[in-house]
């Protein structure tokens, strides 16, 4: 995962289904009005009237008082009160307490009511298109619900039966990447679902870690939930920052098979679960498929093929460079070096091998040591030196945001980047990369297999959270990481969802090929966490490697000297960590 130095602006687009349902409710309201005014025998239908108004307000993230529904029912007060009671007793409407006394409450549509009206919408579109014998495109333009059977879009979430009573609302500490910004855009909807305010504090990657560590020193946590970059899990657990979730949640009820396996496993340390995946992303090679086709090039599967493609497409006279990547001093370049070592088949420490590469599940009990000064380390260092020849002139200051910006603006033909960054060019009307991007796991060197280093975040509960808040915080955690919630994230622009079911949406897949690409990588085992193993020292080792390799790329030291220095520094980091 990387630090986004500039925030992404994403337009708040409601999901296709939400827009259709809103339009259908407006249509129904006008139809009822027209019918009721056409003849005295056509009296108002209070059940339908109240249902339409309640759903409209729910889609607008507005709470509803009983008096409002009674007023718009179109029937006398006593009759409206009885009809409203029938809707509540039937389970179509949820009556939720607004105050602890129970004297005041709000009304919300249940899943049953939402599903009922979606079925009405779908049947309406099917019947009308059949009656008027319109083709599919015409039906889609004119009638509501005609695409529902294909789209599989998730309906809006219904509210919790009991609103959360968290003092000050739900407080979260999250990352400032595009996927989390989609969650921010849906904040009003989730405030209504949970029944309490939500306060999201967002940070770039490095400051997110700093704030989490600072929060751990407080007597009481300032946050209810914290976003944890998956490679940080080992450090956070060994420092006692997180509460084991198996003490708070029945893990078996989470439907864990729905998560990408590597993300779910990355939430564990020493056999215990410490969070729920909220974002799965992976670093891939993104390439301009149109430029490759024009040049008669095949997508590269090896580091050698990548270098040849970069050389063929590198044309500084046209402000086009072969490839963009993280080469800024410190963590960005250190990240690249660890990924490059993985391309040549070796993690940064000596993990035991297994059928999928290397075993990270047993790290907590291992006496691992760094293997930077190795054959794979030397191959990786020399590979980065060769990449310099086909990189933009500002490559040694290029980091997370700069690399995707250059690709978005058409200045690089390829880029190593995380998949959740694709909205930068997918949502841009002017980007030449829009609709012209292919996605590959990292091309491999030597005899290694191509892998795609996993990234992303889980949501965890701070260990110093006040115990009185924990039960309701766990309820909120389960709600905002549920399959239904994550489908909403995908349909509103997230490109880093952790659940297979959430990603299985034809509408979202049509907008972005990266969703299917991530699922395919996961299913074929290319998505791996061992390139950045979650050892407690990973952050410090990454930074040291980035500092030393930067001197190498500037020509101040040789690759061999760089490896010796990085190996020695990493050994000191691990030894000091074990002595604490």
N, C-alpha and C positions, 0 to 999 in steps of 0.2 A: 504494500500500500504506500501511497505517496502523499506528500504534502501539497495541497492545492493552494498556491499563493494568491490566487484570485478566485473569488467565489463565482460559481456558475449561476447564471440567470436562466431559469427554466419557466416558461409560461405555464400557469396553472390551467391545464386542460383537463376537464372532467373526463372520466372514462366514457367510452362509447355507449355502454349500457346505461350509465347514469344520465347521459344526455338524452337518450331515447326515452327513458322512463319519464324524465321531466317533461318532454314534449308530449308524451302520451297522456300524462295527467292534465296538461293544459287542454289538450284536445277533448278529453273526457269531461272536463269542467264546462267547456263551451257547449258540448253536445247535450249535457244534462240541462244547462240553462235554456238552450234552444227548445228542447223537448218539453220542459216544464212550462214554458211560455206559449207553446203552440196550442194547448187546449186545456181547459179546466180539469179534465179527468187525469191529466198527467201530473200527479202530485210529486213533490220532492222526495227523493230517496235518501233519508238521513244517514243510513249505513254507508252508502257510496260517497255522499257529500263529505262526511267526516273523515273517511279513509283517504280521499283525494287530498284534502287540506293537510292532514297529518303527514302524509308522504311528501308532499311538496315542501313542507317546513323542515322535515328530516333531511331531505336532499340539500336544503340550504343551510344545514347545521343550526337550525333554530329549535328551541324547545317550545312545547305547546301546552297551554293551560286548558283544563276541561271547559272553562267558560267560553273559550274561543270556538271550540268545536260545536258546542251547544248553540252558539250564536249563528254559525254559518250553516247549520243543519237544514234550515228551511222549514222546520216544524215547531210546534209549541214547546215551551220549556220542559214540561213534564214528559212529553213524548221523546224529546231529544235526550233527556237524562236516561230514560229507560233504554233507548237504542244504544247509547254510549256504554251503558252497563253491559249490554249484550255483547258488544265488541270486545270489552275487557274480559268478560267471563269466558268467551270463546277462545281466548288466547291470541286474538288478532292485534290487540293493543296492550302494551305493557304500561302498568301504572307504577311509576317510580317515585318514592318519597323524596321530597325536596328538602324537608327539615327533619330533624330527629324526632320531633313530636308526632310526625305522621299526619298533621293537619293540612299540610300543603304538599302537593305532588304535581308531577308533570307527566305527560302522556307521550309514548313513543311507539312506532310501529315495531311489531315483532318480526322475526324471520318469516313466520307463516304469512303475515300480511304482505311483506315485501315480495315473497315468492308467488303469492296469489296474483298480485298485480303484474308481475313479470309474465306470468302465464297468460293473463288477459291480454297484455300487450302483444305477446307473440302470436296468440290465436287471432287477434284483430288483424295483424299484418298479413298472416297467411290467408285468412278468409277474404279480405278485401282484394289482395293481389290475385287470388284465384277467380273471384267474382268478376273483376274487371279485366282479367286475362292480360296482365302486364308482365313484361319480362323482369328478370331479377333486378337489373339496374334501376329500372323505373320504379319498381316496388320499393327499393331501398331509399330512393329519393322522396317518396310520397307517404309511405305508411310506416307506422311505428312498430318496432319489434321484428321486422322482416329479416334482420341479420342476426338475431339473437341465437338461433339454432346453430349457427356457424361460429359465432365469435367466442362463446363460452365465457364472456365477460362476467366478472364477479359482481353480484349486487352489493349495494352499500351494506355496511355492517349494522346489525341491530344493536341496541344499547344493552348494557349490563342491567340485570334486574334490579340491583341495588347500586346507587351511585357511590363512587369512592369518596371517602370523607377525609382524604389526606390534607392535613393542615398546610396551606400554601400551595396546594396542588401537587401534581407529579413533576418532579425535577429530574431532568436527564442531562448527561454530559455526552455529547456526540461529536462525530467528525464532520468536517465541512465539505464533504465530497458530494457529487450530484445525487447519489442514492439517498443520503440522509436529508438532502435538501428537498427531495420529493416528500419525505415524511414530514418535513416542516410545513410544506404546502398543504398537507392533509391534516394539519394540527386541529383545526376547528371541528372537523368531522370526528376525530378521536376524542376531543374534549367532550363532545356530546355522547359518544359511546361510553366513555368512562365516567362521565358525570362530574368531572372536576377539571380545573384549569391544567394546562400542560406548559411547562417552561423548559424549552430546549436551549441549552448553552452549547454553541458550536465552536470548535477549534480546529486549526490545522493539525497535521499529524504530530509534530514535535511538541507543540504547546498542549495538545490533548494529553499526551503522556505526562508532561510536566504538571498539569493541573490535577491529574489523577493521583500522582505521587504526593502532591501538596495536600490534596483532600484526605489522603490516608493518615496524615499527621494530625488531623483535627479530631477532637474528642467525639464529635458527631458528624457524620457525613453530610455535606451540603447537597448531595445528589442521591436520588433514589435508585437510579440506574446509570451505569457507565458503559460506554462503548469501548470494547477492548480489541485492539488489533490482534489478530490470531497469533502472530509470533511472540506477543508479549505475555501470553498466558503463563508460561513457566516463571517468568520474573514476578508477575503479580501474585501468583499463588505462593511462591516461596517467601515473599515479603508479607504474606498475610493480608492482602488487600481485598480478597473476594470471599464471599460466603459460598460454601458448596451448595449447589442447587438441589442435590439429592436429599438435603435436610429440609427443603422447603416445598418441593414439588414431587408429585408422583411421576417420575420420568417416563414410565411406560405409557402414560396417557398422552404424551406429546406427539405420537406418531413419528418417531425418529427416522423411520425408513423414507419419509418424504423429504428429508434434508439431503443435500449432497453429502455423501459419506465422509469425504475428507474434511468438510467444514464441521460436521458433527463431532468427529474424532478430535479435531483441533481444539474443541471446547473443553477437553478433558486434560487432567494432569494426575498422574499416578493413580489412574483408574477411577477418578471422581469427576463429575460434571460441574463446571463453574459458570456456565452461561448458555444462552440459546442463540444460534446463528441468526443474524439479522441481515447480513450482507455477505454474499460470496462473490468474489471477483478473482480474476487470475491475470497474470501478466502474459501477454501473447505478442506475437509479431503481427502488427497490422500493416497491410500493404495495399497500394493502389492497384486494384485489379485492371483498371483501364490502361494504366501505364505499362503494366506487365504484358497485357495483351498486345498493345501497340508495338512493344519491343520484341515480341515473340518469346517472352520469358515464362518459365514455369515457376509456380510458387516454390520457394526454397524449403528443403527439408533438412539440409545440413549447413553447418557454419560456412563451409567452402562455397556452397551454392549461394548463400546469403551475401557473401563478400563479392562474388561475381555479379550478382544482380545489382548490388549497391554501386559497383563500379560502372556497370552499363547504364544506369539511370542517373548517375551523378553528373550534373551539368550546371556548374556555378554561373556560367554566362546567362542562363535563363532563370537564375535564382532558384534552382532545383538541386537538392542535395540527396544523396543516396539514402541516408537513414538518420533518425533522431533517437537519442537515448539519454539516460541520466549520466552525466559526467561531471557534475558540479562536486566540489570538494566535500568530503564528509559523508553523511548518510546516503545522499543520492547515488554517488559513485560506488560507495561500499555495497549498496543494494545491487547495483549492476554487476559488480565483481562476484558476489555470491551467486547471482543468477548465471553468470558465465561459467563459474566452476561447475554448477549443476548441469549446464549444457555439455560439459565434458565428463559427466558421470560421477561427480564427487560432491558431497555436502561439505560445509566448512569445518565440521568435526567428524570424527570417525564413528559414525553410527553403524550398527549391524545391518547387513543387507537382508532384504526379504524379496518376495515375489514381485512387488510393485516398485522396488527401488531400495528404500532404506526405512528402517523401523524407527518411528518417532514416539511410539506409545510407551516405550520403556525408558525414555530419557531420564526420568526422575531417579532411577536406580543405577544409572550408568556412570562410570568414571571416564567420561569422554575427554578427548584432547583435540586441539586444533590440528588440521592437516592442510594448512594453507600452503606451506612450502612443500609442494608435491608436484607430480607430473601434471595433474589436472589444473593445479594453480598456475603453473607456468604456461600451459596452453591457454588458459583463460586470460592471463595478463597479455600475452602476445596477440590474442584475438582482439582485445580492446585497442591495442596499438594499431592494428590494421584497420579497425573501424574508423579511427581518426581520419584516415585518408578520404573517406566518403561521407563526412559529417559536416554540418553547418559550421561556419567560422566561430560561432559563440558556443561551441559544444562544451568547452570546459567550465562554463557557467550554467549549462542547461540542466534543469531538474524537472520535477513532476509536471508542473503546469506548462513550462516552456516547451517540453517535447511534444505534448498533444496540441499545443497552440500552433507550432510550426507545421504539424501534419494537417491540422484543420485548415490552415491558410494555404496549403498546397506547396509548401517550401521543402517538404521531405517526401520521398516516394515510399518510405517505410518508417515504422516507429515501433520501438518496444514500449508498451503501455498497458496499464490495467484496463480491464474491460468496462468498468463502471464509468470510465471517462468518455465513452463514445457519444453521449449527448452533445458534447462540444461541437462535433461535426454533423451528427445526425439531426440536430435541431437547427442547424445553420442553413439558411437558404442560399448562401453564397459559397459554401465550402465545396471545392472540387472533390473532396473525399466522400461526400454524402452519396450513398447508394453505389459507391465504387470501391468499397473496402472489403478485403478478405481477411480472415483471422486464422492464424496458425499457432500451434504450440512452438516454443522456442526451437529453432533448428538446432540439431545436435552435432557435436563434434566427436571425432574419433569413432569409437564403436558404441557410443551412448545412444539411448532412446530419447526422442523428443519429449519434453515435459513442459507443462504449463504451471509455473509456481503459483500456488493458491494464495490469495489475499482475502481481505474482508474483515468483518467485525462480528463479535458476539455482544450481547447485552448481559451484563452481570450485576449482581447486587453487592454493593460495598460492604465489607465486614464490619464497618463502624456505623452502619445505618441503625437508627433507633429501632429497638425491637418492636415498638408499637406500630411502626409503619410497615413492617415486613409483610404481613398477610395481604394488605391491599396492594402493595407494590408488586407482589408476586402475581396477583390477579391482573394487574396492568401489563406485566411482562408477558404473561400467557396470551393476553388479548392482542398486543401489538406485534407479536411474533407469530400469530396464528396463520394458517394457510389462507384464510379469507382476507386477513389484513395484508399479507404479502402479495396477494394477487392484485389488491388495490394499488400497491406501490408500483408493480410492474406496469399496470395499465395507465398509470399516471407518469411514466417516464423512467422509473428505476431500471438500471441495467445490471443490477448486482443482487438479484434475489437468491435466497438460500434454499428454496423449496421447489422440487420438480413440479408439483401441482400448480404452483403460482406461475411458473414459466410456461405452462402448457396453455397458452392463449394465442390463437392464430392472429388476432389483431395486433398484439404486441410483437409477435414474431415477424409479421409483415413489415413493421416499422423498423426493426433492427435485427440483422442477422446474428448479432453477437449473443442473443439469448439462446438460440439453438446451438451456437458454437460452444458456449460454456457447458450446456447439458451434454453435448457429444463428447467433450473433453472429459467430463466427469464419468460418463458411462464407460468409456474405453480406458479409464485408468490413467490418463495423461495429467489429470489435475493432482498435484502433489504438494505436500507441505514440507518435505525434507529439504528443499533448496534453501529455506529459511527456517531451520529447526527452532522450535520454541524453547530453547535453553534460556535460563535466566540472564545469561551474559550476551544475548544476541544483539541487543541494541549497541552496546559498547564495542563489540567486535566489528559490527558493521561500520560504525563511525571510524574506527582505526583503519580498517581496510580502505575506506574512502579517502582518508587523508594521505596514506602512503601511496596508493595507486594514482592519486592526482599528481604527486611529485614525479612518478614514473611517466605519466602521459605528457607532462611538461618537459620531459627529457632531462630531469635533474638526477635521476637514478636509473639503474638498469632494472629489467624485470626480476632478475635473480636477487638483486639487493632488496627490491621492494618486498619480495616474498619472505626473505629472511627477517626483515624488520616487522612485517605484519604478523608472522608466526610468533616471534618473540613477544610482541605486545599482546597477542591473543592468549598466549600461555600465562602471562602475568595477570591478565584480567580474570581468567578462570581460577588460577591459584588463589588470588586475593578474594574472589567470591567464595571459595570453599573454606577459607579461614575465618570468615565472618560468623 
